[in-house]
Amino acid sequence: MSEFDSMIRARFHEWRGLWEEALRIPSLVTDAAAMQQMREWLTALMVSHGFTVRELDNPGQPVLLAEDGPEGGQVPTVLIYGHYDVQPAEMADGWDSAPFEPSEREGRLFGRGTGDNKGQHLAHIFGIMALKERCGGVLPLRVKILLEGEEESGSPHLADVIQRYRSDIAADYAITSDGPMGLSDHPVIRLGVRGILSFALRARGARFDNHSGHKGNVVPNPAWRLVEVLTALKTDDGRVNLPGFYDDVVPLGVRDREFISRLPFDPQRLAVTLGVTEDRLAGWDAMEYYRRLMMPSFSITGMHSGYVGSGQKSIIPAEAEVRCEFRLAADQKPERIAAALSAFMAKEFPDVECVIHPGWMAPSRTDPGHPAIERLRRAVERAYGLAPYIEPAMGGSLPDYVFTDLLGVPSFIIPLANQDEANHGPNENMRIDLFERGIAASAEILKALAETED
C-alpha cells in the first residue's frame, strides 16, 4: 500500500471537513458571488499551505493558477487541471438530500461537486500537501494547479487562456482527474479523448403547416427532406459520408491493441447496463467494443418537426430540425470537418440550412509508448493495490487538447471518482474511501514523476 497512508489517516478528518466546506459553496457559473467565494476559498486554502496563487484574466470566469516547488527548471513540472464550477442542482430534480449540504450515506458523501470536480481536485491539493510533508517541507518537483470556472459551460475560453499565459502554465506533464474510474471502480489511466463537433440541420417547406390530406403530394415535407440528408451523410456500413472525413484518423497501433486486450469486457453485463438486448453486441469482443469508442461517431441527438402533443394532428409541417454531433478521433481537426460538412451541404442540399454550433472540442492523444506511462502505472498500483487499466482513449470529450496540442506536453487522465458518481445528475456522490485513496494516488503519482527522468 501507499507509503503516505499513515500520514493521510492522521489528517483525513481535517481534509474531509475542508471537502465538505467546499461543497457548501454553490459555485454555479450563473452565481457570480458564489463563484468569487469559491475562488477566495481555494486561494486561502492553497496560500496557507505554501502555494503562490494568482487569477488569470479571462472574458468569463477567472482561472486560478497555483504553484509550489523548486523553480529554475532543475526538476520536472507537473500541471494538474480541475474546475471549480458545478452543474445546477435542485431538490426538485430528484435529490434525496440538499445538493449543497453534503450528506453521508452508506460510505458515500452526497452533494453537487463531490466528484465533479471538487472532490477530485481537492484530493490532488491534499496529495501535494502529503508529499510535501513526507519530503521535509520541500516538494521534489514543481507543481502547478490550473482550476477553471467554465468547464461545465464547455470551456469556451480555456484555449485562449492557455495561449495567452503559455510561459506561466508551461509544464513537462499534465494530469487531469475528472469523470469516473473504470468498471467496478477499477483505477484507470486514459491517454486521450474524442473531440466533439455539434451542428443542426434545418429544412423548410411551406410558410405554414398544411392539411396532410388536402395538400399531401403537393406541399414539400421538410421532415422527409432531412431524412434524405441524414441518409446521404451516413453509408450503409455506418461510415460518415463526407469527403476526407477519415483522412487524419490515427489507426490503432500495436501498443493500443496491447492495452485494449487487457481491458474488461462482459457483453451480457454491458447489455444490462446499457438497457439494450445482448444481440446488439453479438460477435463483439473487447477489441471491437473499445475500438468503436475510440473511432469517430455520428449521432442524432435531437429531432423536431410538426405536432408532438397527444393524439394525432394531420399536418404537413412547415419546418423541421435535427441536431447532430460528430465525435472525433485523433488527429481529426474540428475546423476541417466543419468546412467539409458545410461544403457538402452547400453542394448537395443547398436548400437545407447547416448551423455549426460554437464550442467544438478537438480530440487529444498521448503517445501510448510514452515512458512515463509505466511509472504512472506503478504509482497508481501502489495507491490502490490494483494495477490500473490503461485506455488509449475514452469515448467522451474533455478539453485535453489544450495540453497536448497547445502546450505540447503528454497528458494523462486519471479519474479518482467512483463509476456511479452520478455527476450532472441528482444524488451526485463520491465514495469516501476513494477520496482518501485519491489523495494517496496524487502523492504517489507526483513522487513517481519527480524521481526518474524519461
Secondary structure in CASP SS format (residue, H / E / C, confidence):
PFRMAT SS
TARGET T0000
AUTHOR 0000-0000-0000
METHOD secondary structure of the structure
MODEL  1
M C 1.00
S C 1.00
E C 1.00
F C 1.00
D H 1.00
S H 1.00
M H 1.00
I H 1.00
R H 1.00
A H 1.00
R H 1.00
F H 1.00
H H 1.00
E H 1.00
W H 1.00
R H 1.00
G H 1.00
L H 1.00
W H 1.00
E H 1.00
E H 1.00
A H 1.00
L H 1.00
R C 1.00
I C 1.00
P C 1.00
S C 1.00
L C 1.00
V C 1.00
T C 1.00
D C 1.00
A H 1.00
A H 1.00
A H 1.00
M H 1.00
Q H 1.00
Q H 1.00
M H 1.00
R H 1.00
E H 1.00
W H 1.00
L H 1.00
T H 1.00
A H 1.00
L H 1.00
M H 1.00
V H 1.00
S C 1.00
H C 1.00
G C 1.00
F C 1.00
T E 1.00
V E 1.00
R E 1.00
E E 1.00
L E 1.00
D C 1.00
N C 1.00
P C 1.00
G C 1.00
Q C 1.00
P C 1.00
V E 1.00
L E 1.00
L E 1.00
A E 1.00
E E 1.00
D E 1.00
G C 1.00
P C 1.00
E C 1.00
G C 1.00
G C 1.00
Q C 1.00
V C 1.00
P C 1.00
T E 1.00
V E 1.00
L E 1.00
I E 1.00
Y E 1.00
G E 1.00
H E 1.00
Y C 1.00
D C 1.00
V C 1.00
Q C 1.00
P C 1.00
A C 1.00
E C 1.00
M H 1.00
A H 1.00
D H 1.00
G C 1.00
W C 1.00
D C 1.00
S C 1.00
A C 1.00
P C 1.00
F C 1.00
E C 1.00
P C 1.00
S E 1.00
E E 1.00
R E 1.00
E C 1.00
G C 1.00
R E 1.00
L E 1.00
F E 1.00
G C 1.00
R C 1.00
G C 1.00
T C 1.00
G C 1.00
D C 1.00
N C 1.00
K H 1.00
G H 1.00
Q H 1.00
H H 1.00
L H 1.00
A H 1.00
H H 1.00
I H 1.00
F H 1.00
G H 1.00
I H 1.00
M H 1.00
A H 1.00
L H 1.00
K H 1.00
E H 1.00
R H 1.00
C C 1.00
G C 1.00
G C 1.00
V C 1.00
L C 1.00
P C 1.00
L C 1.00
R E 1.00
V E 1.00
K E 1.00
I E 1.00
L E 1.00
L E 1.00
E E 1.00
G C 1.00
E C 1.00
E H 1.00
E H 1.00
S H 1.00
G C 1.00
S C 1.00
P C 1.00
H C 1.00
L H 1.00
A H 1.00
D H 1.00
V H 1.00
I H 1.00
Q H 1.00
R H 1.00
Y C 1.00
R H 1.00
S H 1.00
D H 1.00
I H 1.00
A C 1.00
A C 1.00
D C 1.00
Y E 1.00
A E 1.00
I E 1.00
T E 1.00
S C 1.00
D C 1.00
G C 1.00
P E 1.00
M C 1.00
G C 1.00
L H 1.00
S H 1.00
D H 1.00
H C 1.00
P C 1.00
V E 1.00
I E 1.00
R E 1.00
L C 1.00
G E 1.00
V E 1.00
R C 1.00
G E 1.00
I E 1.00
L E 1.00
S E 1.00
F E 1.00
A E 1.00
L E 1.00
R E 1.00
A E 1.00
R E 1.00
G C 1.00
A C 1.00
R C 1.00
F C 1.00
D C 1.00
N E 1.00
H E 1.00
S C 1.00
G C 1.00
H C 1.00
K C 1.00
G C 1.00
N C 1.00
V C 1.00
V C 1.00
P C 1.00
N C 1.00
P H 1.00
A H 1.00
W H 1.00
R H 1.00
L H 1.00
V H 1.00
E H 1.00
V H 1.00
L H 1.00
T H 1.00
A H 1.00
L H 1.00
K E 1.00
T C 1.00
D C 1.00
D C 1.00
G C 1.00
R C 1.00
V E 1.00
N C 1.00
L C 1.00
P C 1.00
G C 1.00
F C 1.00
Y C 1.00
D C 1.00
D C 1.00
V C 1.00
V C 1.00
P C 1.00
L C 1.00
G C 1.00
V H 1.00
R H 1.00
D H 1.00
R H 1.00
E H 1.00
F H 1.00
I H 1.00
S C 1.00
R C 1.00
L C 1.00
P C 1.00
F C 1.00
D C 1.00
P H 1.00
Q H 1.00
R H 1.00
L H 1.00
A H 1.00
V H 1.00
T H 1.00
L H 1.00
G C 1.00
V C 1.00
T C 1.00
E H 1.00
D H 1.00
R H 1.00
L H 1.00
A C 1.00
G C 1.00
W C 1.00
D C 1.00
A H 1.00
M H 1.00
E H 1.00
Y H 1.00
Y H 1.00
R H 1.00
R H 1.00
L H 1.00
M H 1.00
M C 1.00
P C 1.00
S E 1.00
F E 1.00
S E 1.00
I E 1.00
T E 1.00
G E 1.00
M E 1.00
H E 1.00
S E 1.00
G C 1.00
Y C 1.00
V C 1.00
G C 1.00
S C 1.00
G C 1.00
Q C 1.00
K C 1.00
S C 1.00
I E 1.00
I E 1.00
P C 1.00
A C 1.00
E E 1.00
A E 1.00
E E 1.00
V E 1.00
R E 1.00
C E 1.00
E E 1.00
F E 1.00
R E 1.00
L E 1.00
A C 1.00
A C 1.00
D C 1.00
Q C 1.00
K C 1.00
P H 1.00
E H 1.00
R H 1.00
I H 1.00
A H 1.00
A H 1.00
A H 1.00
L H 1.00
S H 1.00
A H 1.00
F H 1.00
M H 1.00
A H 1.00
K H 1.00
E H 1.00
F C 1.00
P C 1.00
D C 1.00
V C 1.00
E E 1.00
C E 1.00
V E 1.00
I E 1.00
H C 1.00
P C 1.00
G C 1.00
W C 1.00
M E 1.00
A C 1.00
P C 1.00
S E 1.00
R E 1.00
T C 1.00
D C 1.00
P C 1.00
G C 1.00
H C 1.00
P C 1.00
A H 1.00
I H 1.00
E H 1.00
R H 1.00
L H 1.00
R H 1.00
R H 1.00
A H 1.00
V H 1.00
E H 1.00
R H 1.00
A H 1.00
Y H 1.00
G C 1.00
L C 1.00
A C 1.00
P C 1.00
Y E 1.00
I E 1.00
E E 1.00
P C 1.00
A C 1.00
M E 1.00
G C 1.00
G C 1.00
S C 1.00
L C 1.00
P C 1.00
D C 1.00
Y H 1.00
V H 1.00
F H 1.00
T H 1.00
D H 1.00
L H 1.00
L H 1.00
G C 1.00
V C 1.00
P C 1.00
S E 1.00
F E 1.00
I E 1.00
I C 1.00
P C 1.00
L C 1.00
A E 1.00
N C 1.00
Q C 1.00
D C 1.00
E C 1.00
A C 1.00
N C 1.00
H C 1.00
G C 1.00
P C 1.00
N C 1.00
E C 1.00
N E 1.00
M E 1.00
R E 1.00
I H 1.00
D H 1.00
L H 1.00
F H 1.00
E H 1.00
R H 1.00
G H 1.00
I H 1.00
A H 1.00
A H 1.00
S H 1.00
A H 1.00
E H 1.00
I H 1.00
L H 1.00
K H 1.00
A H 1.00
L H 1.00
A H 1.00
E H 1.00
T C 1.00
E C 1.00
D C 1.00
END
